[in-house]
């Protein structure tokens, strides 16, 4: 197989490392969110700040005014840790003064100097301005947008240059270019030899592109791969992908090799939506198949499994808002909005949105989320109610 040369491989991996460690890069892995969700501070609190960065918010001093208001709210919630929270707000302001995210519609900070924590992430999806001051990071919005926007690698192949893009949280970003070998024409080469040489260079570029795609897909933990390739490169490219990457290939799309990132995003978007809808439906198919053993459906049964910490994948219609309750002493959730919780005898505290607490509890337990958005999946979920779950045991 014509794989990347060692220097090319090292250069590609170095570029991916640079991109995934640069503040504001649009990459959210499950491990990343899990590590944030597990962070705890028993001393100075962690400041979680979500700031809108729409074009309107970037005008003049709009974002600065909003940041000032959020920091004042943080200080009001700081209690005895006002100095520490003030310092976190200063660090966030200093980071933004060094430069706003070039693209995107939001930026998120998690800061606690006492823990050595300072994370900055950009999002292409607009999030509400909010700040939370507590002993652990507030990651729910990130977990939600990560589920709603699976990680795709998009490969745009050509004999002369193959381009690779990463798509997540509503943004498509070019992450690597792989130049092909230029074809040198001489008078001493016959027409047949020229054609054979061109065919060989196309084959080599297809195979090198396959190797590059494997490294990018693995490093960025992509769940799906979409590609656009000329007919005379497609077979060689697909044939040389390893099994793990081949299993992630979800489809192909047509796109000009010189397309801008925006044009490529538009070309790939319908296929991405189809893949995400298909995944939702497949998850609900697994629920239906395993109902008698490793799955439950319906709000009450799903709550019961969450309370027992048995949920592996929580499936909910994210558009639903359902009142319910919680037993504060045990953290148990219930559809009851008053009275006592039968298992503990504790007083039930009413909540406006039970779905929100279900998402929190699922993340605390390390469960994955499947937030249903497509019409097909909503229809499949409707017969069971607003929630279902695949179980660990």
Secondary structure, DSSP 8 states (H G I E B T S, - for coil): -----HHHHHHHHHHHHHHHHSTT-----HHHHHHHHH---SSS-EEEEEEE--HHHHSTTHHHHHHHHHHHHHHHT-GGGHHHHHHHHHHHHHHHHT---SS-SEEEEEEEGGGTEEEEEEESS----EEEEESS---HHHHHHHHHS--EEEEE--SSEEEEEEEETTEEEEEEEEE-------TTS-HHHHHHHHHHHHHHHHHHHHHHHHHHHHHTT-SEEEEE--HHHHHHHHHTS-HHHHTTEEEE----TT--HHHHHHHHHHHHHHHHHHHHHHHHHHHHHTTTTTEEESHHHHHHHHHTT-EEEEEEETT----EEEETTTTEEES--SSB-TTT--BEEEES-HHHHHHHHHHHTT-EEEEE-SHHHHHHHHTT-SEEEEE--
